[in-house]
Amino acid sequence: MKTKQKIILGLLVAFPLLLKAEGSAVDSVRGLIERRLPAA
């Protein structure tokens, strides 16, 4: 199996998980940014 195929297969497997976790990930990233930067 070529490396490129492994990467594509991994992306296909991970994509639904990423979509499912996207909401909470966006919230946590937004929280980190808001904590680091003073409110503009």
mmCIF file of the C-alpha atoms, coordinates in Angstrom:
data_MODEL
# 
_entry.id   MODEL 
# 
loop_
_atom_site.group_PDB 
_atom_site.id 
_atom_site.type_symbol 
_atom_site.label_atom_id 
_atom_site.label_alt_id 
_atom_site.label_comp_id 
_atom_site.label_asym_id 
_atom_site.label_entity_id 
_atom_site.label_seq_id 
_atom_site.pdbx_PDB_ins_code 
_atom_site.Cartn_x 
_atom_site.Cartn_y 
_atom_site.Cartn_z 
_atom_site.occupancy 
_atom_site.B_iso_or_equiv 
_atom_site.pdbx_formal_charge 
_atom_site.auth_seq_id 
_atom_site.auth_comp_id 
_atom_site.auth_asym_id 
_atom_site.auth_atom_id 
_atom_site.pdbx_PDB_model_num 
ATOM 1  C CA . MET A 1 1  ? 0.000   0.000  0.000  1.00 0.00 ? 1  MET A CA 1 
ATOM 2  C CA . LYS A 1 2  ? 1.377   3.365  -0.984 1.00 0.00 ? 2  LYS A CA 1 
ATOM 3  C CA . THR A 1 3  ? 1.758   6.140  1.561  1.00 0.00 ? 3  THR A CA 1 
ATOM 4  C CA . LYS A 1 4  ? -0.613  8.369  -0.416 1.00 0.00 ? 4  LYS A CA 1 
ATOM 5  C CA . GLN A 1 5  ? -3.320  5.704  -0.299 1.00 0.00 ? 5  GLN A CA 1 
ATOM 6  C CA . LYS A 1 6  ? -2.842  5.294  3.463  1.00 0.00 ? 6  LYS A CA 1 
ATOM 7  C CA . ILE A 1 7  ? -3.209  9.050  3.983  1.00 0.00 ? 7  ILE A CA 1 
ATOM 8  C CA . ILE A 1 8  ? -6.371  9.197  1.852  1.00 0.00 ? 8  ILE A CA 1 
ATOM 9  C CA . LEU A 1 9  ? -7.831  6.192  3.662  1.00 0.00 ? 9  LEU A CA 1 
ATOM 10 C CA . GLY A 1 10 ? -7.008  7.771  7.012  1.00 0.00 ? 10 GLY A CA 1 
ATOM 11 C CA . LEU A 1 11 ? -8.698  11.008 5.970  1.00 0.00 ? 11 LEU A CA 1 
ATOM 12 C CA . LEU A 1 12 ? -11.811 9.132  4.855  1.00 0.00 ? 12 LEU A CA 1 
ATOM 13 C CA . VAL A 1 13 ? -11.977 7.353  8.206  1.00 0.00 ? 13 VAL A CA 1 
ATOM 14 C CA . ALA A 1 14 ? -11.225 10.470 10.258 1.00 0.00 ? 14 ALA A CA 1 
ATOM 15 C CA . PHE A 1 15 ? -13.526 12.835 8.341  1.00 0.00 ? 15 PHE A CA 1 
ATOM 16 C CA . PRO A 1 16 ? -16.847 11.778 9.955  1.00 0.00 ? 16 PRO A CA 1 
ATOM 17 C CA . LEU A 1 17 ? -15.192 11.883 13.385 1.00 0.00 ? 17 LEU A CA 1 
ATOM 18 C CA . LEU A 1 18 ? -13.863 15.361 12.672 1.00 0.00 ? 18 LEU A CA 1 
ATOM 19 C CA . LEU A 1 19 ? -17.288 16.523 11.522 1.00 0.00 ? 19 LEU A CA 1 
ATOM 20 C CA . LYS A 1 20 ? -18.863 15.099 14.676 1.00 0.00 ? 20 LYS A CA 1 
ATOM 21 C CA . ALA A 1 21 ? -16.265 16.734 16.923 1.00 0.00 ? 21 ALA A CA 1 
ATOM 22 C CA . GLU A 1 22 ? -16.152 19.967 14.928 1.00 0.00 ? 22 GLU A CA 1 
ATOM 23 C CA . GLY A 1 23 ? -18.695 21.830 17.027 1.00 0.00 ? 23 GLY A CA 1 
ATOM 24 C CA . SER A 1 24 ? -16.972 21.183 20.344 1.00 0.00 ? 24 SER A CA 1 
ATOM 25 C CA . ALA A 1 25 ? -13.533 21.741 18.806 1.00 0.00 ? 25 ALA A CA 1 
ATOM 26 C CA . VAL A 1 26 ? -14.572 25.125 17.417 1.00 0.00 ? 26 VAL A CA 1 
ATOM 27 C CA . ASP A 1 27 ? -15.958 26.074 20.826 1.00 0.00 ? 27 ASP A CA 1 
ATOM 28 C CA . SER A 1 28 ? -12.769 25.099 22.653 1.00 0.00 ? 28 SER A CA 1 
ATOM 29 C CA . VAL A 1 29 ? -10.533 26.869 20.120 1.00 0.00 ? 29 VAL A CA 1 
ATOM 30 C CA . ARG A 1 30 ? -12.696 29.965 20.372 1.00 0.00 ? 30 ARG A CA 1 
ATOM 31 C CA . GLY A 1 31 ? -12.399 29.784 24.161 1.00 0.00 ? 31 GLY A CA 1 
ATOM 32 C CA . LEU A 1 32 ? -8.597  29.529 23.934 1.00 0.00 ? 32 LEU A CA 1 
ATOM 33 C CA . ILE A 1 33 ? -8.415  32.522 21.595 1.00 0.00 ? 33 ILE A CA 1 
ATOM 34 C CA . GLU A 1 34 ? -10.690 34.601 23.804 1.00 0.00 ? 34 GLU A CA 1 
ATOM 35 C CA . ARG A 1 35 ? -8.578  33.771 26.859 1.00 0.00 ? 35 ARG A CA 1 
ATOM 36 C CA . ARG A 1 36 ? -5.317  34.692 25.105 1.00 0.00 ? 36 ARG A CA 1 
ATOM 37 C CA . LEU A 1 37 ? -6.518  37.898 23.459 1.00 0.00 ? 37 LEU A CA 1 
ATOM 38 C CA . PRO A 1 38 ? -8.034  40.756 25.429 1.00 0.00 ? 38 PRO A CA 1 
ATOM 39 C CA . ALA A 1 39 ? -11.581 41.519 24.336 1.00 0.00 ? 39 ALA A CA 1 
ATOM 40 C CA . ALA A 1 40 ? -11.336 43.902 21.389 1.00 0.00 ? 40 ALA A CA 1 
# 
